[in-house]
Amino acid sequence: MSAGVKSYAAVDLGASSGRVMVGRVGYDALELSEAHRFPNRPVRVPEGLRWDVLALYAGVLDGLRAAGAHCGGRLDSVGIDSWAVDHGLLDADGALLGNPVHYRDARTEGVAEKVWAGVPAAELYAATGVQYAPFNTLYQLMAARSTAQFDHARRLLLIPDLLTYWLTGEQGTELTNASTTQLIDPRTRAWSYDVAERLGIDLGLFAPLRLPGDPAGVLRAEVLEETGLTGPVPVTAVGSHDTASAVAAVPAAGERFAYICTGTWSLAGLELDAPVLTEESRAANFTNELGLDGTVRYLRNIMGLWLLQECVRAWGGPDLGLLLREAAGVPTLRSVVDAGDEAFLAPGRMPERIAEACRASGQPVPGTWAEITRCILDSLALAHRRAVEDAQRLADRPVDVVYVVGGGTRNALLCQLTADACGLPVVAGATEAAALGNVLVQARTHGLVGDLDGMRRLLTRTQPLTRYAPRGDAARWREAQARLATR
């Protein structure tokens, strides 16, 4: 390893799998390699759908052991990012009170209406800028109020903060993830005490806020022994919401760009300097989440490749490459569904539910696996188009290019359809964008990279990019968009 290069472990937890990546960063070098990957399998128990957080923690420890083996037993730092909103509750002794509830659990059904009775939806959005989603942490807290577990809770830690606590013994609440709870004021970048007070939420449940780049402790002696790492190994707060880390790894220059972070979800929008808190923005269900260096992630949540993942699971795991090649031969925009519809949120029966949605809207019903796959990809591209168009209008920010990062970059058909739908060039960047953003924030603490622009310049120099030019007739996409709007 050359002089001046440091090694960082990025723990990146997604909704279906976790991974520990090793990033090697120098002044003009950035390499990422996978040390360990492990499944993330939620478990349905009598009381509902739960995350198996102990299995995740075991995967993290195995990953750190493997990362150490890649680096001669020494790591310069560790950072953790994951999905948002979910959390663990700790008792007065700091012990976990139960497996964290999965955001797809049904416990929040009907809770939003009760919240809005105390703080009307328009006021809640004006105060927090967070889109309505039934699984927001705020609604989860309100749903948990009557439970014995919540009665005994003395601390709430979001998933990356919980794992950091187990690694270090130190508690904190990282800001980019906290901004998804619907309890942060995006203008002040601090807690919204007014909202919490009106809803009777004790903000003392939360540990002190941390910013990306803040120290989050060092690995405990027991962790060093179990992983074989040589201490001390600092843990650094990164953009612990995986989307915050992924957006940090968008290889953009300037500000006239949109991004789509693709995976189980598609997060499509703009990077802004200030939140958009208008009633029109609320009606369009855009969210204002906080990013690195004072930025705002102004975006819309779209159901994403979850639709295809659930279909593939229902079909018994066919070869995805063959399925996509067959889907490419299906006529474009024959049938589309609303990829943001909550009807597709729960697992199970996804092929049937997509067919039912097409039948109910009077469109041809896709019958083969290839037709259903093409319906999903066309629908996602159309949802990407709507989000990018709406974001530009609502934020008064025109864009010239769309950057796609995350797992969807492997899907060339989806990237091309997104370019066609948006009528803009698409640049597909890093597949492991969240891990790269995680690593780069750690590297900043050692002075190896500078500000956000500097991070992106390094990404552009060192990471492969694929460009897709728009093609075909834009009128067909406008017609399909109108077809959905009239239902």
FIMI-499826 format. One record per residue (C-alpha): residue number from 1; z, y, x. Coordinates in steps of 0.1 Angstrom, whole numbers, plus 5000, padded with zeros to 4 digits. Each point is the difference from the previous one (the first is absolute). Example, Ala and Ser with C-alpha at 12.3 -4.5 7.8 and 13.67 -1.06 7.14 Angstrom:
# FIMI-499826
   pos     up   north   east
     1   5078    4955   5123
     2   4993    5034   5014
# end
This chain:
# FIMI-499826
   pos     up   north   east
     1   5000    5000   5000
     2   4990    5034   5014
     3   5025    5026   5009
     4   5010    5024   4972
     5   4992    4975   4972
     6   5029    4991   4977
     7   5004    4972   4975
     8   5011    5004   4964
     9   5007    4975   4973
    10   4988    5011   4965
    11   5015    4980   4972
    12   4976    5005   4971
    13   5010    4984   4967
    14   4975    4997   4972
    15   5003    4987   4964
    16   4986    4966   5010
    17   5006    4996   5037
    18   5019    5015   5029
    19   4989    5004   5036
    20   5015    5011   5033
    21   4974    5017   5021
    22   5002    5010   5037
    23   4985    5034   5008
    24   4994    5010   5036
    25   4996    5038   5004
    26   4991    5021   5029
    27   4987    5036   5004
    28   4964    4988   4992
    29   5006    4964   4989
    30   5009    4983   4967
    31   5000    4963   4995
    32   5014    4980   4971
    33   5006    4963   4999
    34   5016    4977   4975
    35   5032    4983   5012
    36   5010    4982   4968
    37   4990    4999   4963
    38   5020    4985   4972
    39   4997    4997   4962
    40   5018    5023   4976
    41   5006    4978   4969
    42   5019    5015   4971
    43   5022    4976   4980
    44   5004    4999   4963
    45   5036    4991   4991
    46   5017    5000   4965
    47   5008    5037   5002
    48   4965    5011   5011
    49   4976    5004   5029
    50   5017    5006   5034
    51   4990    5005   5036
    52   5012    4973   5025
    53   5013    5026   5024
    54   5018    4975   5022
    55   4968    4982   5006
    56   4984    5034   5009
    57   5028    5008   5024
    58   4996    4965   5016
    59   4963    5008   5004
    60   5009    5033   5017
    61   5023    4983   5025
    62   4973    4973   5007
    63   4975    5028   5005
    64   5022    5020   5024
    65   5005    4968   5020
    66   4962    4995   5001
    67   4995    5037   5009
    68   5024    4997   5028
    69   4982    4970   5013
    70   4968    5021   5001
    71   5018    5027   5020
    72   5022    4981   5025
    73   5031    5004   4978
    74   4999    5038   4999
    75   4990    5023   4972
    76   5002    5038   5002
    77   5007    5004   4963
    78   4998    4983   4966
    79   4989    5016   4967
    80   4999    4987   4964
    81   4978    5009   4971
    82   4996    4983   4966
    83   4989    5006   4964
    84   5019    5026   4981
    85   5026    5004   4971
    86   5018    4967   5004
    87   5035    4998   5015
    88   5032    4981   5006
    89   5034    5009   4988
    90   5030    4996   5023
    91   5037    4997   4992
    92   5028    5020   5016
    93   5000    4976   5029
    94   4963    5005   5006
    95   4991    4965   4987
    96   4968    4995   4979
    97   5009    4995   4964
    98   4969    4980   4991
    99   4963    4995   5007
   100   4981    5032   4994
   101   4982    5002   4967
   102   4962    4998   5002
   103   4981    5031   4987
   104   4979    4977   4977
   105   5032    4988   4982
   106   5001    5009   4963
   107   5035    5017   5001
   108   4985    5035   4999
   109   4980    4995   4968
   110   5009    5029   4976
   111   5023    5017   5026
   112   4977    5030   5006
   113   5003    5012   4964
   114   5038    5000   5004
   115   4997    5020   5032
   116   4977    5025   4984
   117   5025    5005   4972
   118   5023    5015   5027
   119   4973    5017   5022
   120   4966    5003   4982
   121   4971    4985   5019
   122   4984    5034   5007
   123   5033    5014   5015
   124   5005    4968   5020
   125   4966    5003   5016
   126   5004    5038   5007
   127   5032    4992   5018
   128   4990    4969   5020
   129   4961    4998   4999
   130   5001    4962   4996
   131   4976    4983   4977
   132   5012    4979   4972
   133   5002    4963   5009
   134   5023    4977   4981
   135   5015    4986   5032
   136   5010    5033   5016
   137   5035    4998   5017
   138   5013    5025   4974
   139   4992    4977   4971
   140   5013    4970   5019
   141   5034    5018   5005
   142   5002    5009   4963
   143   4992    4964   4991
   144   5027    4987   5023
   145   5028    5022   4987
   146   5015    4975   4977
   147   5001    4971   5025
   148   5031    4987   5018
   149   4980    5002   5033
   150   4994    5037   4996
   151   5037    5006   4991
   152   5010    4986   5034
   153   4972    5018   5019
   154   5011    5026   5026
   155   4968    5004   5019
   156   4963    4997   4992
   157   4976    4993   5028
   158   4962    4999   4996
   159   4984    4968   5014
   160   4992    5013   5036
   161   5034    5017   5002
   162   5017    4968   4989
   163   4984    4980   5028
   164   5006    5028   5025
   165   5037    4999   4990
   166   5002    4962   5006
   167   4983    5005   5034
   168   5022    5029   5011
   169   5030    5004   4978
   170   4989    5036   4993
   171   4991    5013   4965
   172   4975    5027   4992
   173   4973    5009   4974
   174   4966    5008   5015
   175   4983    5029   4983
   176   4965    4988   4993
   177   5013    4970   4982
   178   5027    5020   4982
   179   4973    5023   4986
   180   4988    4970   4978
   181   5034    4997   4983
   182   4993    5030   4976
   183   5032    5016   5013
   184   4985    5022   5028
   185   4988    5036   4995
   186   4967    5000   5020
   187   5002    5038   5005
   188   5034    4999   5018
   189   4996    4964   5013
   190   5036    4994   4989
   191   5017    4983   4971
   192   4994    5014   4965
   193   5036    5006   4991
   194   4991    5015   4966
   195   4981    4969   4989
   196   5028    4977   5013
   197   5027    5019   4982
   198   4982    5002   4967
   199   4995    4962   5001
   200   5034    4991   5013
   201   4988    4985   5033
   202   5024    5001   5029
   203   4980    5011   5030
   204   5030    4988   5021
   205   4985    4965   4996
   206   4973    5010   5025
   207   5006    5002   5038
   208   4992    5032   5018
   209   4963    5009   5002
   210   4980    4992   5032
   211   4966    5013   5011
   212   4973    4980   5017
   213   5008    5000   5037
   214   5037    5002   4995
   215   5022    4975   5018
   216   5012    4972   4977
   217   5024    4982   5023
   218   4996    4972   5026
   219   4997    4962   4995
   220   5034    4984   4996
   221   5011    4976   5027
   222   4996    4971   4976
   223   4964    5009   4993
   224   4993    5003   5037
   225   5015    4965   5005
   226   4980    4985   4971
   227   4967    5016   5010
   228   5003    4997   5038
   229   4993    5037   5005
   230   5015    5019   5029
   231   5020    5030   4987
   232   5005    5027   4993
   233   4971    5000   4974
   234   4999    5032   4979
   235   4989    4999   4964
   236   4979    5030   4990
   237   4996    5013   4964
   238   4962    5001   4993
   239   4981    5009   4969
   240   5019    4971   4984
   241   4979    5001   4968
   242   4970    4979   5012
   243   4976    5025   4984
   244   5015    5028   5020
   245   4994    4980   5032
   246   4965    4990   4989
   247   4990    5036   4992
   248   5013    5011   5034
   249   4975    4975   5014
   250   4970    5014   4981
   251   4976    5010   5029
   252   4990    5033   4985
   253   4993    5034   5015
   254   5006    5032   4981
   255   5011    5001   4964
   256   4969    4994   4979
   257   5006    4963   4995
   258   5013    4976   4974
   259   5016    4966   5008
   260   5004    4967   4983
   261   5027    4977   5013
   262   4989    4966   4988
   263   5019    4968   4995
   264   5019    4986   4970
   265   4999    5036   4988
   266   4974    5026   5006
   267   5015    5034   5008
   268   4973    5027   4997
   269   5004    5037   5006
   270   5004    5029   5024
   271   5023    5012   5027
   272   5014    5035   4990
   273   5023    5026   5014
   274   5018    5005   4967
   275   5005    4980   4968
   276   4979    5004   4968
   277   5025    5002   4971
   278   4979    5012   4972
   279   5000    4985   4965
   280   4963    4990   5005
   281   5010    4981   5031
   282   5027    4982   4981
   283   4976    4991   4972
   284   4976    4985   5026
   285   5030    4980   5014
   286   4998    5012   5036
   287   5030    4997   5022
   288   5013    5022   5028
   289   5016    4978   5026
   290   5011    5013   5034
   291   4982    4993   5032
   292   5004    5007   5037
   293   5004    5035   5014
   294   5006    5018   4967
   295   4969    4985   4983
   296   4998    4989   4963
   297   4981    4968   4990
   298   4984    5011   4968
   299   4986    4968   4985
   300   4996    4977   4971
   301   5011    4964   4999
   302   4973    4975   4991
   303   5006    4964   4993
   304   4980    4990   5031
   305   4991    4966   5014
   306   5029    4986   4980
   307   4974    4993   4973
   308   4979    4979   5023
   309   5030    4984   5017
   310   5014    4988   4967
   311   4965    4986   4990
   312   4997    4982   5033
   313   5035    4985   4995
   314   4991    4989   4964
   315   4968    4984   5013
   316   5018    4979   5026
   317   4991    5020   5031
   318   4962    4998   5004
   319   4983    5012   5031
   320   5001    5039   4997
   321   4970    5006   5023
   322   4978    4978   4978
   323   5014    5016   4969
   324   4991    5035   5012
   325   4965    4989   5011
   326   4994    4986   4965
   327   5015    5032   4984
   328   4976    5021   5020
   329   4971    4984   4981
   330   5015    5009   4965
   331   4984    5031   4984
   332   5020    5032   5006
   333   5022    5015   4973
   334   4992    4973   4974
   335   5036    5001   4989
   336   5030    5021   5012
   337   5037    5003   4991
   338   5026    5027   5007
   339   5015    4990   5033
   340   5030    5023   4993
   341   5009    4983   4967
   342   5036    4988   4999
   343   4987    4970   4980
   344   4991    4985   5034
   345   5034    5007   5017
   346   5017    4966   4993
   347   4989    4968   5017
   348   4983    4971   4982
   349   4967    4994   4981
   350   4981    5027   5018
   351   4965    4986   4994
   352   5006    4996   4963
   353   5016    5035   4997
   354   4969    5016   5017
   355   4977    4980   4977
   356   5021    5011   4970
   357   4998    5037   5011
   358   4962    4998   5003
   359   4997    4983   4966
   360   5023    5025   4983
   361   4978    5029   5013
   362   4967    4985   4989
   363   4987    4992   5035
   364   4985    4968   5012
   365   5028    4975   5008
   366   4999    4988   5036
   367   5001    4962   5000
   368   4995    4988   5035
   369   5023    5006   5030
   370   4973    5021   5016
   371   4996    5021   4969
   372   5037    5006   4996
   373   5003    5009   5037
   374   4971    5025   4997
   375   5017    5015   4969
   376   5032    5005   5020
   377   4982    5016   5030
   378   4978    5023   4979
   379   5032    5010   4980
   380   5019    5008   5032
   381   4971    5020   5014
   382   4998    5019   4967
   383   5038    5006   5001
   384   4997    5013   5036
   385   4972    5024   4988
   386   5022    5013   4972
   387   5030    5005   5022
   388   4980    5018   5028
   389   4983    5023   4975
   390   5032    5008   4981
   391   5019    5007   5031
   392   4974    5025   5013
   393   5001    5018   4966
   394   5037    5000   4995
   395   5008    5011   5036
   396   4970    5023   5003
   397   4991    4982   5033
   398   4964    4988   5005
   399   4994    4971   5023
   400   4970    4988   5021
   401   5010    4964   5008
   402   5023    4972   4988
   403   5020    4980   5024
   404   5009    4964   4990
   405   5029    4983   5019
   406   5020    4968   4994
   407   4990    4965   4989
   408   4970    5012   4979
   409   4982    5010   5032
   410   4992    4962   5004
   411   4981    5001   4967
   412   4967    5016   5009
   413   4987    4997   4964
   414   5030    5020   4987
   415   4995    5027   5028
   416   4963    5003   4992
   417   5006    5002   4962
   418   5026    5027   5006
   419   4975    5021   5020
   420   4974    4994   4972
   421   5025    5010   4973
   422   5014    5031   5018
   423   4966    5011   5012
   424   5017    5007   5033
   425   4999    4983   5034
   426   5028    4975   5005
   427   5016    4993   5034
   428   5019    4968   5001
   429   5028    5002   5026
   430   5029    4978   5010
   431   5008    4969   4980
   432   5035    5001   5012
   433   5004    5037   4994
   434   5036    4999   4990
   435   5010    4982   5032
   436   4980    5025   5021
   437   5016    5030   4983
   438   5034    4983   5005
   439   4993    4995   5037
   440   4987    5035   5006
   441   5031    5016   4985
   442   5021    4980   5024
   443   4977    5010   5029
   444   5005    5036   4991
   445   5037    4997   5008
   446   4990    4992   5036
   447   4975    5028   5002
   448   4970    4977   5002
   449   4982    5017   4971
   450   5004    5035   4985
   451   4997    5012   4965
   452   4982    4984   4971
   453   4967    5013   5011
   454   5006    4985   5035
   455   5009    4967   4985
   456   4967    4999   4981
   457   4980    5010   5030
   458   5014    4970   5019
   459   4992    4978   4970
   460   4964    5012   4999
   461   4996    4994   5037
   462   5015    4965   5001
   463   4994    4983   4966
   464   4967    4986   4986
   465   4986    5019   4970
   466   4973    4989   4976
   467   4979    5026   4980
   468   4985    4994   4966
   469   4975    5025   4986
   470   4997    5004   4962
   471   4970    4984   4984
   472   4986    4995   4966
   473   5000    5021   4968
   474   5032    5021   4995
   475   4991    5002   4963
   476   5009    4964   4995
   477   5035    5006   5012
   478   5004    5031   4978
   479   4989    4979   4970
   480   5025    4973   5009
   481   5027    5026   5003
   482   4991    5014   4966
   483   5001    4965   4986
   484   5036    4996   5010
   485   5009    5035   4988
   486   4988    4993   4965
   487   5021    4970   4993
# end
